[in-house]
Amino acid sequence: MTTMTAPSTGQPVSATARRAMIDSQLRTSGVNEEFALARMLAVPREEFLPDDKASLAYIDRSIAISDDAHLGSPLFYGKLLLEADPDKSDNVLIVEGGTGYLAALIRPLVGQLDTISSADASAGKVAKNASYSLMVIDGAIEQLPDGLAGCVTEGGRIVSGLLLRQVTRLASGRKVADQISLQPVEDLGIPVLHDFDKPKSWTF
């Protein structure tokens, strides 16, 4: 199998594209912490896309794969990593966006990592007696079900996208006195996980 290289550098195209992503999308938008940049540089985004969309891997927006799967923008994942600030003491649950990319970014940084689909997470189908110090959600949600919040330890963190009045925002919170309140951090383009939509109500 022949590996394509960038003409001016001799580097593989993917590695060159990841370096350009770091310099032009992440650093220019305030993502400068080395742990986050190192992980974004190490994980090839195209490996988490179908072949017909691999050429889009390093564009500056999310990529829809199907009705229930997406690869978010590089900036979303960079900001998500900064806000989560994972470390080796963390036992992490990732609510998947359908690709496995976020888990690949975080896994080497933490002590233990489990994943769950958004459909199972929204239904509260978490492993019995599961307990996590950090939950990271790969998309924007309208609501956090009690069954999912219940698996976060007291003092544990959650980082997610949040859909408020049709605007997506990066958000984070801690579990205090058995309650979690997600607070917006900044407006950001984030794919919506519709499994977490609030029930529609009648209006007159």
N, C-alpha and C positions, 0 to 999 in steps of 0.2 A: 504494500500500500504506500503510495507516494504522499508525503506531507508537503502541503503548499507553504511557501515561505514568502515573507514580505521582501520585495526586491532590494530595498535600500539597507536593510538590517541583517538579512539572513535568518531572522527569527521566524518561527511558525506564525502564520496569520492569526491564529487564536490568541497566542501570547501577546502579539503586538496589539490586537484589539483590546485585550484586557488591560494592558498598560495605558492605552488611550482612554479607556473607560475610567481608570483611576485618575488620570491627570485632567481630563476634560469634563467629567460628570461628577465625580465624588469630591476631589480636593476643592474644586471651585464652588462647591455647595456646602462646605463646612465639615465634610467627612475627612478628617486628617489623622485620627488615631491609628497607630500602626497595626494593632491587632485586627481591626476591621479591614484595613486596606490589604493586609497580608492574606486574609481569608478570601476576599473578593478577587485578589490576583491569582490565588491558588486553584480556584474552582472554575473550570470551563463551563460557562453558561450553556453553550451549544449542546453539551452532552445531556441536558435536561429538556431538550426540545425535539419534536419529530424532525426527520430529515428535511421536510419541505419548509420548515421554519427556522432551521439552524442559522441561515444567513442573517436573520434578524436579531441574533442573540445579544448584540451590544448596542442596539438602539436605546434611546433615552426614555422609553416608555414601556408599559407592560405589554405582554404578548398573550393573546387569548389562544388557548390550545383546543378547548372544547367548552361546552356550556358550564362545566364544573371544574375546569383546570386552567391555570394561568401561570406564567412566569412574570413576576412583578418587575418593575424597572430597577436598574442598578441602584439608583438613588434611594428607593424604598428600602432595599435590603441593607444598604450602607447605614442609613438612619436607624433602621430596626436594630442592627447590631450595636450601634452606639447606645441606644436607649436601653437595650437589654443588659449590656455590659456583663456577659456571661463569664463565669470562672469555674475552676475545677471543683469548687464546693457545691456547685449547682446540680440538682436533679431536674432535668428539663422535660417538659412536654411541648411538642410542636404540633399545632393544628395545621395540617397540610393544605397547600394550595393546589395540589395535584401533580407536582413534579419531583419533589424530594430535594430540590435545590437548597432550601433554607436549612434542612437537616444537615446537608453536606457542609454548609458554611459553619454551623455551630458545633457539630459533633466533636471535633478535636479540642474545643475550648472548655468543655464541661466534663463533669464526672460521670454522668449517666444521661442518656437521652432516649425518650420514647416518642413515637409519632402516632397521630390519629387522624383519620379523614375528617373533613369538615362536617360531613353528614353524620358520622358517629359522634363527633364532639357536640354538635348542636342537639343531639338526642340524649346527651349525657351518658353515652356508652363508654365510660372510662373504666379501666381495670379496677376491680374491687380492691379497696384499701390502698389505691394509688395515692401518692403524696409527692407534690412537686414544689420546689422552691422558686421555679421560674416557668412561666408559660408564655410561649411566643406564638402568635397567630399570623399566618401567612395570608393576610387579606383584611378587608374592612368589614366590621360587623355592626349590626344595629343594636344587638342586645347580647348579653353574656348569660347563658342559662345557668340556673342554680346548680344543676348537676355537674356542670363543668367547673364552675367556680369552687365547688366543694372539694376538689382535689388539690387546690393550692394551699400550701401550709400557711399558718399564721405568720405574718411578716413577709410572705412570699410575694414575688412580683409577677405582673402580667404586662406584656407589651403587645400591641395590636394596632391594626387600623380601626378607625371608628367612623361610621357613617352618621352624620348629623345634618339634618335638613338638606339632604342630597349632596353634601360636601364631604369628601373623605379627608380624614386627619390622622396623623400618627398620634397614638395615645398610650398612656401607661398608668399603672396604679399599683398599690400594695394592698394585701389583705390585712385589715385591722379590725379587731373585735368581730371576726367572722364576716366582714363586709368588704367588698371590693368596689371601688369607684374609679372608673377610668377617666383620666383627665387629658384633654387634648394638649398635644405638644406643639404641633404645627400642621398647617394645611399641606397636603401632599397627595399626588395622584396615586391611588391604591385600588387594585381590583376588589370588587365587593364579593363577599361570600354570602350568597343568597340563602344558604341554609340557616343563617342567623337573622333573617328578616323578621321584623315584628309582624304579628297577625294584622291583616288589614281590618280597619274598623269602618262602620257605616257613618257617612256624614250626610247632613240634610242641607 
